[in-house]
Amino acid sequence: MTILPAFKNAGLTRPIQTKLFIGGEFVDAIGGGTIDVLNPFDNSKICEIAEAREEDVDRAVEEAKAAFPAWSRMDAADRGQLLLKLADAIEANAEELIRLEALDTGHPVRDARKLDVPRTARCFRYFGGMADKVEGSLPPVYPGFINYVQREPLGVVGQIVPWNFPLMFTSWKMAPALAAGNTIVIKPAEITPLTTLRIAELMKEVGIPDGVVNVVPGYGHTAGARLSEHPDVKKIAFTGSTATGRRIVQASAGNLKKVQLELGGKGPNIIFKDAFLPAAIGGSAWAIFHNQGQACIAGSRIIIHEDVADEFTEKFAALAKSIRLGNPLDTNTEMGPLTSKMHQQRVLEYSKIAADEGGEIVTGGKAPDSAELENGCFVEPTIVRATIDSRVCQEEVFGPFVTVSTFREEEEALEMANGVIYGLGSGLWTQNLSRAHRFARDIQAGMVWINSYKVVHPASPFGGIGESGYGREMGFEVMHEYTQPKSVWVNVDAQVPPHYER
Ligand code: NAD
């Protein structure tokens, strides 16, 4: 295999896999189809990858099914050891993964170096350690009986992920599923498959047995839909939009497979009058502008006390204007392009919607005026003053686009925060301890950050309520998502007939 020019130009020094990973081998798609992978910095073609369709998914499920008995019965400590080795391999190949993610998604290398890659390794390591700590229970039942409950893996799980954090999501999805003893067919988003394929290669190198993990990049309506309806898939773990989440639930009905959904969000970020403003300004910028706002937990709705709104907005806009946009491969770049042209257009459309609805565009709202960036999928950091019931305050934009709305009374702030269909991430900034905890109690969301935003850790459950989905990733919580209880009854005296209640 030769190194394609786009990879060479990105500083990569070895060929990158572009085929499907099925049964431990990189193979062409049965139908021979391919998908062009584009560089969002300038929309040039990076490479072609094999396009998985229904028949490829079927083949991958078959391999995962065949690998399940041995993998699930392996000593859990040995499974964990393989995940620990994988974490080491990710760190040893960090520079390559950083560049590949930057090239494929537009994540600035400085973010990928500080966040995506270390978080991916940490997550595989955390669940590697978890593998042999999944305990059952011994409920106190009738005298004469022992009842033990063991947690068993589900079988083949299908995992479908979006394009915003493809590398990190390999670990969020695969690490707990593998630790629990399941085998996997994972479908990366069709536009960002490269780091997932590289992780598959590393999995093979560290000795994860063939067929335990299979990677099938392909389109949602073909490969994704087949995985969701497949009768031999016992669970779908999905991260993506709420609309697709609904389709997956419908497709799951055939064999009543389990479904776990991490969907959209419209995170409220509430700033009280007593907030320490410099921290709230910096934290709010991180909450919305990191990864170009392409985060389900982004703090995309600032809800601020009217007395501090002007000062906050002025300083926040100055910070937004100072963010350096550029080539994600350049270490000085603080914000890269959005991940696709189509998505850039969608985000820009929301500036028009805001203006039509009477919102005030404080800064941004357009692509940057720069010859160097004009072919890329860039959007300037955008701040819009808008009323809370406007479309831009209700619909997920999923870009560097944040609304600012004001409140006077505390109850009003809570009502505004809870007034959307989503309930994923949320944040608040105050120095009043009881108010902070009162809001943490009353906000309808899966996660609340107090005087911070968007902090995640593999030990802490991640997920949402309402139309943000159900089920949790991470923490011990997720081990329950990837295992099912089996209740075993033992009559301790085999000579005595069992006791029945009449
Ligand atoms: P999307 O729903 O369009 O696509 C996500 C994945 O689903 C892709 O792999 C796609 O190919 C696949 N897919 C599409 N149609 C399908 C179908 N009919 N059956 C099966 N699979 C199908 O979402 P997107 O636009 O790629 O991603 C952005 C969305 O993801 C946003 O709404 C964002 O909030 C959400 N997201 C949620 C979380 C979370 O943890 N809650 C994290 C990141 C992103």
Boltz pocket constraint, residues with backbone or C-beta under 6 A from the ligand:
constraints:
  - pocket:
      binder: B
      contacts: [[A, 160], [A, 161], [A, 162], [A, 163], [A, 164], [A, 187], [A, 188], [A, 189], [A, 190], [A, 218], [A, 219], [A, 220], [A, 221], [A, 223], [A, 224], [A, 225], [A, 228], [A, 239], [A, 240], [A, 241], [A, 242], [A, 243], [A, 244], [A, 245], [A, 247], [A, 248], [A, 261], [A, 262], [A, 263], [A, 264], [A, 265], [A, 294], [A, 295], [A, 296], [A, 297], [A, 396], [A, 398], [A, 424], [A, 463], [A, 464], [A, 468], [A, 469]]
      max_distance: 6.0
